[in-house]
Amino acid sequence: MSTAQYPVNEYDHYHAHLYYDEKSWPIAEQLLLTIEEQMHYKVGRRHKKCVGPHPMWSCQVSFDKQSFDGLIPWLDEQREGLSVLVHPITGNDLVDHTDLACWLGEPVALKLKMFQ
């Protein structure tokens, strides 16, 4: 069982990074299509390689404080075992991805050297 902190709505802007692999890609893609086409959130590129500090395939969803309370519980219910990093956008990438990072599901160890 994870001891990661559950996301709390305290900032103006956020990213949620969905993590997936070849096996879980169909689940992730359906979830991302729903988020983008039905819920109208900004969904980034669907990466099928490691990008930035993310050690798995991933995709970023951008949202704000007003959307947080609807999106996060919904995403937690719909993620079907996918790990999701949720962090605010404060202008300090290292702090955003470490001290302020929260998780839906199991945390994934990030590649933080790029921020140093």
Secondary structure, 3 states (H helix, E strand, C coil): CCCCCCCCCCCCEEEEEEEECCCCHHHHHHHHHHHHHHCCCEECCCECCCECCECCEEEEEEEEHHHHHHHHHHHHHHCCCCCEEEEECCCCHHHHHCCCCEEECCCCCCCHHHHC
